[in-house]
Amino acid sequence: MRADLRLSLTAAVAAVALAASTAPALAEGTPTVGIGRAVTDDAQRGIFQVTAWTDAPQAKVTAVSARIRQGDTVLADIPSLTPGPVWDPRLANTFRLPDEATLKLVEDGGTIPALGTYSIDVTATDSLGNKLTRTDAGQLDFRLRPAMPAFSLSKPTYTDRNTYPSGTLVGIQPGSGDAVPLEGRSVSYRLVPRETAPTAQAVTDATGRFKGEAYPITSEDLGSYSNVWASFSEDTAEVHGSVETPHSVYEWVPRKVTVTATADKKRALNGTTVTISGRMTDPAAGNAPVANEPVRVRIGAPQYGIGTPVTVSTGADGRFSAKLVAASGGEAGGWTVESPDRYLNFESVYGPLAIPKESRTDLTSIGLSADGRVTVTGTFRAMYGGETSIMGAQYIQLEQSVDGGWKKIATTSVSDSYYNAFTLKAASRGGWFRVRHLTSDQFAESGSGSFRLARNDTRIVSLNAGPEPVAKGGYVTATGGLQHYWDGAWRAYGNAPVVLQFQAKGSTTWKTVASGRSSSAGKVSLKARASADGSWRIYCFGDYRHFNSPASAGGDYVDVR
């Protein structure tokens, strides 16, 4: 081992030895029994309890006694305190004055001369004979405990909007538990939770009773959430403690009236004014008008809190009128007239009022087919908020401009679905169109704007099929001219695909039997074998710029022999 390490280790051992030799030894006679603080039972101040324990191994506290002292005078000698229940480990070291030994005043058959505070001395002994006495282990608070067994409020009324608090203040006497009237004490009371509520005082009489002066209770104070709290506190030689008792302000006597009301409309668009008018009468006075009383009018049901209410007052004739601005975006639920004053009672009046939400109608496709049919697809939904929910069906219509006006040519409905999509179809040869949703109770009017769809008409002129008659199995040749309406006039439609169609006698079906194209001058000549009597026609299937040639053109009848 290195010399320097050996020296360090030797020094460390010497230091430990020195510390051990200088440490104080446990003095003989050091108490192994401990006594805690003696505490008065606040509910029954003629009883107290104290904790006691022993640190001696294998020992336990076997006896705890106490005495009540005033100065050098012992007022009560208590030979034994009762240990706490063994089933509750929290009370294992707790010792209590038994109920049958409750301390009482001399006048009640006890040994305590008067109300006040007294010293408690406690002695504890363990099973090994170790013993300790703690002088002034605690203070017996042998004073009256204040209580308020009665506290009530008078009912405020429409004509007197005050309550008059009253109650009884007593002191619970230690030992006997008697209720002693506390005379000449000041009881405070205050309404909560109103922050501006004043604090008032009432003084008790010889019986401990008190009655307060008029205490204002506003309309807003009424209801189960407001309480008047009465409180008292004292710390004297006779009384010690605090007490407070609440009483709800939930009973009052209102004036009962009757209100009727109507609105000037049942549906209001966003931003429009709704006027709600009515009258207030007093049924107890032969339905006489009630003047100068407030009514609260709102759009929407009060339980949903929709809409900002307007408060107006009744006139000399009891009538009132309120103007409100309709605002879409929520389920209004109609309109409501209610009393803003809880001292004025009438049944709330409700009425229907729809406020349609702003809507949007968007087109996803538009088309005009060669056979003369307009097809429009799109979606319908609320303008704002991404809402797609639809209550019931919303009707969408397709309109066409006719003679300077708009004519409905197709209608469909949109119900609640993921896309809220719609499809509109109608027969048309083209023109200006638009899609509209008319105002409903749920959604306001919206539209797509106007749009134009067009194709050129086609026709077959100078149709002739022959020879007539024709032998069975022989050829029938059909000739004619193909034209289209172009640039304001009928013109030859050259190099266009055409077909020859045959309809047998008694049939309603046209069958294509040959095909070809028109010449550059629009001339058409097509032939096919004849097998039966029937009609022949030349037909042009339209393309993306042309309609089909009219089916109503019919054909040329050829007799087969």
C-alpha positions in Angstrom: 0.0 0.0 0.0 1.2 3.5 -0.8 2.5 5.4 2.2 0.3 8.4 1.6 -2.8 6.2 1.4 -1.8 4.4 4.7 -1.5 7.8 6.4 -4.9 9.0 5.1 -6.7 5.8 6.3 -5.0 6.1 9.8 -6.2 9.7 10.1 -9.8 8.7 9.1 -10.0 5.9 11.8 -8.6 8.3 14.4 -11.3 10.9 13.5 -14.1 8.3 13.9 -12.8 7.2 17.2 -12.6 10.8 18.4 -16.1 11.5 17.4 -17.4 8.4 19.2 -15.6 9.4 22.4 -17.0 12.9 22.3 -20.7 12.1 21.5 -23.1 12.7 24.4 -24.4 9.6 26.0 -28.2 9.0 26.5 -28.8 10.4 30.0 -30.2 8.0 32.6 -33.8 8.6 33.4 -34.7 10.0 30.0 -38.5 9.5 29.7 -39.7 6.8 27.3 -43.3 7.9 27.7 -44.6 10.8 25.6 -47.7 13.0 25.9 -49.1 15.1 23.1 -51.4 18.1 23.2 -54.7 17.9 25.0 -57.4 19.2 22.8 -61.0 20.2 23.7 -63.8 18.6 21.8 -65.5 21.5 20.0 -68.9 19.9 19.7 -69.0 19.1 23.5 -66.6 21.3 25.3 -66.9 19.3 28.5 -64.7 16.6 26.9 -61.1 16.6 25.8 -58.7 14.0 24.3 -54.9 13.6 24.3 -52.3 11.4 22.7 -49.8 9.3 24.7 -47.2 6.7 23.7 -44.2 4.9 25.0 -40.9 4.3 23.2 -39.9 1.3 25.5 -39.6 -1.9 23.5 -42.4 -4.4 24.0 -44.3 -1.9 26.1 -47.6 0.0 25.7 -49.4 2.8 27.6 -51.6 1.2 30.2 -53.0 4.2 32.1 -53.6 7.9 31.4 -55.1 10.3 34.0 -55.7 14.0 34.0 -56.6 16.9 36.2 -58.3 20.3 35.5 -56.6 23.2 37.2 -57.1 26.9 37.7 -53.8 28.2 38.9 -52.8 26.0 41.9 -56.4 24.9 42.5 -57.4 21.5 41.1 -61.0 21.6 40.0 -61.4 18.0 38.7 -59.3 14.9 39.2 -59.8 12.4 36.3 -58.3 9.0 37.3 -58.6 7.4 33.9 -59.1 8.4 30.2 -60.5 5.9 27.8 -58.2 4.7 25.0 -59.4 5.0 21.4 -60.9 2.0 19.6 -58.4 -0.7 18.6 -60.0 -1.1 15.1 -59.0 2.4 14.1 -55.2 2.6 13.9 -55.4 6.4 13.7 -56.8 6.5 17.3 -54.5 3.8 18.7 -52.6 6.3 20.9 -55.6 8.6 21.7 -57.2 8.8 25.1 -60.4 10.5 25.7 -62.5 11.7 28.7 -65.4 9.3 28.8 -68.9 10.7 28.1 -70.1 9.7 31.5 -67.4 11.9 33.1 -68.2 15.0 31.0 -67.1 18.1 32.8 -70.0 20.4 33.9 -70.6 23.6 35.7 -71.2 23.5 39.5 -74.8 24.6 38.8 -75.3 21.5 36.6 -73.8 19.2 39.3 -70.2 19.4 38.1 -67.0 20.8 39.5 -66.2 23.7 37.1 -67.1 27.0 38.8 -67.7 29.2 35.7 -67.3 29.5 32.0 -63.7 30.1 30.9 -60.5 28.4 30.0 -58.6 26.0 32.3 -55.2 24.1 32.4 -55.1 20.4 31.7 -52.3 18.3 33.3 -51.9 14.7 31.9 -50.1 11.7 33.4 -49.3 8.6 31.4 -47.8 5.2 32.5 -46.7 2.3 30.4 -46.7 -1.4 31.0 -43.0 -1.3 32.2 -43.8 1.2 34.9 -42.4 4.2 33.0 -44.4 7.3 33.9 -44.6 10.9 32.8 -46.6 13.9 33.9 -47.0 16.8 31.5 -48.2 20.0 33.1 -50.2 22.4 31.0 -50.6 19.7 28.3 -53.5 21.7 26.9 -56.2 24.2 27.6 -59.8 23.2 28.3 -62.0 25.7 26.4 -65.0 25.6 28.7 -66.9 28.4 27.0 -70.2 28.7 25.1 -70.1 27.5 21.5 -72.2 29.8 19.4 -75.0 28.3 17.3 -77.9 29.6 15.2 -80.7 27.0 15.4 -83.1 29.2 13.5 -82.6 31.6 10.6 -85.2 32.5 7.9 -86.2 35.2 5.4 -89.5 36.8 4.8 -90.9 36.7 1.3 -90.2 39.8 -0.8 -93.1 40.9 -2.8 -93.8 42.9 -6.0 -94.7 46.0 -3.9 -92.0 45.5 -1.2 -88.8 44.1 -2.8 -87.1 43.5 0.6 -86.6 40.6 2.9 -86.6 40.8 6.7 -84.1 38.3 8.1 -84.8 36.8 11.5 -83.4 34.1 13.7 -82.1 33.0 17.0 -78.5 33.0 18.4 -77.6 30.8 21.3 -74.5 29.5 23.1 -74.2 25.8 23.7 -73.2 25.2 27.2 -70.3 22.7 27.9 -71.3 19.6 29.7 -75.1 20.1 29.9 -75.5 21.0 26.2 -78.1 23.6 27.2 -78.8 26.4 24.7 -78.2 29.7 26.4 -79.7 32.8 24.7 -76.9 35.3 23.6 -78.3 38.7 24.3 -77.0 42.0 22.8 -74.9 40.3 20.2 -74.6 41.7 16.7 -75.4 39.2 13.9 -74.2 40.1 10.4 -76.0 39.1 7.2 -75.2 39.5 3.6 -76.5 38.3 0.2 -74.1 36.2 -1.9 -72.9 35.9 -4.6 -73.8 39.5 -5.5 -70.5 41.4 -5.0 -72.2 44.8 -4.4 -74.6 43.4 -1.8 -74.4 45.4 1.5 -73.7 43.9 4.9 -76.3 44.6 7.5 -76.5 44.0 11.2 -79.2 42.9 13.7 -78.9 42.8 17.5 -80.3 39.9 19.6 -82.8 40.4 22.4 -82.9 38.8 25.8 -84.2 35.5 24.2 -81.4 35.5 21.6 -83.8 36.4 18.8 -83.0 39.0 16.2 -84.8 40.6 13.3 -83.1 42.6 10.6 -84.2 45.7 8.9 -85.4 45.7 5.3 -82.8 44.1 3.1 -83.1 44.7 -0.7 -83.6 41.7 -3.0 -83.4 42.5 -6.7 -85.0 40.5 -9.5 -81.6 39.1 -10.4 -81.1 38.0 -6.7 -84.2 35.8 -6.8 -83.7 32.1 -7.4 -81.9 29.1 -6.0 -78.4 30.4 -6.6 -78.6 33.4 -4.2 -78.3 33.0 -0.4 -78.4 35.3 2.5 -75.7 34.3 4.9 -76.0 35.1 8.6 -72.8 35.0 10.6 -71.6 35.6 14.2 -68.2 35.4 15.8 -66.9 36.1 19.3 -63.8 35.4 21.4 -64.5 36.4 25.0 -64.3 34.8 28.4 -67.9 33.6 28.0 -68.2 32.8 24.3 -65.7 31.4 21.8 -66.3 30.5 18.1 -68.0 31.3 14.9 -71.2 30.3 13.2 -72.8 31.1 9.8 -76.0 29.9 8.3 -77.3 30.4 4.8 -80.9 30.7 3.6 -81.9 30.6 -0.1 -83.8 33.4 -1.7 -86.2 31.2 -3.6 -89.6 32.3 -2.4 -91.2 35.6 -3.3 -94.7 37.0 -4.2 -94.9 38.3 -7.8 -97.6 40.3 -9.5 -99.4 38.1 -12.0 -100.3 39.5 -15.4 -101.3 38.2 -18.8 -99.4 38.9 -22.0 -100.4 38.3 -25.6 -98.2 38.9 -28.6 -97.9 38.4 -32.4 -95.2 38.9 -35.0 -95.6 40.7 -38.4 -94.1 37.7 -40.3 -93.5 34.0 -40.0 -90.4 34.0 -42.2 -87.7 36.6 -42.2 -84.6 36.7 -44.4 -81.2 37.4 -43.0 -80.9 41.1 -42.0 -84.6 41.9 -42.3 -86.6 43.5 -39.4 -89.2 41.5 -37.4 -91.7 43.5 -35.4 -93.3 41.7 -32.4 -96.2 43.5 -30.8 -98.4 42.6 -27.8 -100.4 43.8 -24.8 -100.2 43.3 -21.0 -103.3 43.1 -18.9 -104.1 42.4 -15.2 -106.7 39.6 -14.9 -107.2 40.5 -11.2 -108.4 44.0 -12.3 -110.8 43.0 -15.0 -108.0 42.7 -17.6 -107.2 46.4 -17.3 -104.0 47.4 -19.2 -100.8 47.4 -17.3 -98.5 50.4 -18.0 -94.8 51.0 -17.5 -93.8 47.4 -17.1 -90.8 45.7 -18.9 -91.1 42.8 -21.3 -88.1 41.1 -22.9 -88.5 40.1 -26.6 -86.0 37.9 -28.5 -85.7 35.9 -31.6 -85.2 32.3 -30.6 -86.1 30.2 -27.6 -84.7 31.6 -24.3 -83.4 28.2 -23.2 -81.0 28.1 -26.2 -79.8 31.7 -25.6 -80.1 32.5 -29.3 -80.4 36.2 -30.3 -79.9 39.4 -28.4 -83.0 40.3 -26.5 -84.7 43.7 -26.6 -86.4 45.0 -23.5 -89.3 47.5 -24.0 -91.9 48.9 -21.7 -95.7 48.8 -22.0 -97.5 52.1 -22.7 -100.5 53.5 -21.0 -102.7 51.1 -23.0 -100.6 48.2 -21.9 -99.3 47.7 -25.5 -95.7 47.2 -26.5 -93.7 46.8 -29.7 -90.2 45.6 -30.4 -88.2 45.6 -33.6 -85.5 42.9 -34.0 -83.2 42.1 -36.9 -83.2 38.5 -38.1 -79.8 36.8 -38.3 -79.4 33.4 -40.0 -76.8 30.9 -39.0 -78.6 29.2 -36.0 -81.8 27.4 -35.4 -83.8 30.4 -34.3 -86.8 28.4 -33.0 -89.2 31.2 -33.4 -89.6 34.3 -31.2 -90.2 34.7 -27.4 -91.7 37.3 -25.1 -90.8 36.8 -21.5 -90.6 38.7 -18.2 -87.2 40.2 -17.4 -88.5 41.0 -13.9 -89.1 38.0 -11.6 -91.4 40.1 -9.5 -93.7 40.3 -12.6 -95.0 36.9 -13.6 -96.6 35.9 -16.8 -96.4 32.8 -19.0 -93.8 33.3 -21.8 -95.3 33.8 -25.2 -93.8 31.9 -28.1 -94.4 32.1 -31.9 -93.1 30.6 -35.1 -90.4 32.4 -37.1 -88.2 30.8 -39.8 -84.9 32.5 -40.6 -83.6 30.8 -43.7 -79.9 30.2 -43.9 -78.1 31.6 -46.9 -77.6 28.9 -49.4 -75.5 28.2 -52.6 -76.4 26.2 -55.7 -73.3 25.0 -57.6 -73.4 23.3 -61.0 -71.0 20.5 -61.7 -72.1 19.7 -65.4 -74.4 21.1 -68.1 -75.3 19.6 -71.4 -77.7 19.6 -74.4 -77.9 16.2 -76.2 -78.4 15.7 -79.9 -81.9 14.4 -79.3 -82.9 17.7 -77.6 -82.6 17.1 -73.9 -81.0 19.4 -71.3 -79.2 17.7 -68.4 -77.8 19.7 -65.5 -76.1 18.3 -62.3 -75.0 20.2 -59.2 -74.9 20.4 -55.4 -76.9 22.4 -52.9 -75.8 23.4 -49.4 -75.6 26.2 -46.8 -73.4 29.1 -47.8 -71.4 29.2 -44.6 -70.0 26.7 -42.1 -69.7 23.8 -44.4 -73.1 22.5 -43.2 -74.7 19.9 -45.4 -77.6 18.9 -43.2 -81.0 19.4 -44.8 -84.3 19.1 -42.9 -86.8 17.5 -45.2 -86.6 18.1 -49.0 -85.3 21.3 -50.7 -86.6 21.9 -54.2 -84.4 22.9 -57.1 -85.8 23.9 -60.5 -84.4 24.4 -64.0 -85.7 27.5 -65.8 -85.4 28.6 -69.5 -85.7 32.1 -70.9 -88.9 32.3 -72.9 -90.2 35.6 -74.5 -88.2 37.8 -72.1 -89.2 35.8 -69.0 -88.2 32.7 -67.2 -90.2 29.5 -67.4 -89.8 26.4 -65.2 -89.1 23.4 -67.3 -87.9 20.8 -64.7 -88.0 20.3 -60.9 -86.2 18.0 -58.5 -85.6 17.7 -54.8 -82.5 17.5 -52.6 -82.6 15.6 -49.4 -79.9 15.1 -46.8 -77.1 13.1 -48.3 -73.3 13.1 -48.3 -73.0 15.4 -51.4 -76.5 16.9 -51.5 -76.4 16.4 -55.3 -79.2 16.9 -57.8 -79.9 16.2 -61.5 -82.3 18.1 -63.7 -83.5 17.0 -67.1 -85.9 18.5 -69.6 -86.6 18.5 -73.4 -85.3 21.6 -75.1 -83.9 22.8 -78.4 -81.4 25.1 -76.6 -81.4 28.6 -75.3 -80.6 30.4 -72.0 -81.1 28.5 -68.8 -80.6 28.9 -65.0 -81.0 26.7 -61.9 -82.7 28.1 -58.8 -83.5 27.2 -55.2 -86.5 29.2 -54.1 -86.7 30.4 -50.5 -87.9 27.8 -47.9 -88.1 28.0 -44.1 -84.6 26.5 -43.9 -82.7 28.0 -46.8 -82.9 31.3 -48.6 -83.0 31.6 -52.4 -79.8 30.9 -54.4 -79.1 30.2 -58.1 -76.5 29.3 -60.6 -76.6 32.3 -62.8 -77.7 32.0 -66.5 -75.9 29.9 -69.1 -76.5 29.2 -72.8 -76.7 25.8 -74.5 -77.1 25.6 -78.3 -76.9 23.1 -81.2 -77.8 23.6 -84.9 -81.0 22.1 -86.1 -80.9 19.7 -89.1 -83.5 18.5 -91.6 -84.1 16.4 -94.6 -85.8 18.1 -97.6 -87.2 16.8 -100.9 -87.3 13.2 -99.6 -88.3 10.6 -102.3 -88.2 6.8 -102.3 -88.8 4.7 -105.4 -89.6 3.2 -107.6 -93.2 2.8 -106.7 -94.3 0.1 -106.6 -91.2 -2.0 -106.3 -90.8 -5.7 -106.9 -90.1 -7.7 -103.8 -86.3 -8.2 -103.5 -85.7 -5.2 -105.7 -83.9 -2.0 -104.6 -85.5 1.1 -103.2 -83.5 4.3 -103.7 -84.2 7.2 -101.3 -83.0 10.7 -102.3 -83.1 14.1 -100.6 -81.2 17.1 -99.3 -79.6 17.5 -95.9 -79.6 21.0 -94.4 -78.6 22.6 -91.2 -79.6 26.0 -89.7 -76.4 28.0 -89.8 -75.8 31.7 -89.5 -79.5 32.6 -89.5 -80.6 30.5 -92.6 -81.1 26.9 -93.7 -78.0 25.9 -95.7 -76.7 22.7 -97.3 -75.0 20.4 -94.8 -72.3 18.6 -96.8 -70.2 15.5 -96.0 -72.3 14.6 -93.0 -73.1 11.0 -92.0 -76.6 9.9 -92.9 -78.6 6.6 -92.7 -81.5 5.0 -94.6 -84.2 3.7 -92.3 -87.2 1.5 -93.0 -90.4 1.1 -91.0 -92.6 -1.9 -92.0 -96.3 -1.4 -92.4 -98.0 -1.6 -89.1 -94.8 -1.2 -87.1 -93.6 1.7 -85.0 -89.9 1.0 -85.2 -87.4 2.4 -87.6 -84.6 0.0 -88.7 -81.4 1.3 -90.2 -80.8 -0.6 -93.5 -78.0 1.5 -95.2 -75.6 4.4 -94.4 -73.5 6.9 -96.2 -72.7 10.6 -96.3 -74.2 13.7 -97.9 -72.4 15.2 -100.9 -70.6 18.6 -100.6 -73.9 20.1 -101.8 -75.9 18.2 -99.1 -77.4 15.7 -101.6 -78.2 12.3 -100.3 -78.8 9.1 -102.2 -79.1 5.7 -100.4 -80.6 2.4 -101.5 -81.6 -1.0 -100.0 -83.5 -4.1 -101.0 -87.3 -4.0 -100.4 -88.9 -7.0 -98.7 -92.3 -5.6 -97.5 -94.6 -2.6 -97.7 -93.5 0.3 -95.6 -92.0 3.8 -95.2 -88.5 4.9 -96.0 -86.6 7.9 -94.6 -83.2 9.5 -94.5 -82.0 10.3 -91.0 -79.1 12.3 -89.7 -77.6 11.6 -86.2 -76.4 14.8 -84.7 -72.9 15.5 -83.5 -71.6 17.8 -80.8 -72.8 20.8 -82.9 -76.0 19.4 -84.4 -79.3 18.0 -83.3 -80.7 14.8 -84.8 -82.9 15.4 -87.8 -86.6 15.5 -86.6 -88.2 12.1 -86.2 -91.5 13.8 -87.0 -90.4 14.2 -90.6 -91.9 10.8 -91.3 -91.0 8.9 -94.5 -92.0 8.1 -98.1 -94.3 5.0 -98.4 -93.4 2.4 -101.0 -95.7 -0.5 -102.0 -94.0 -3.9 -102.6 -95.5 -6.3 -105.1 
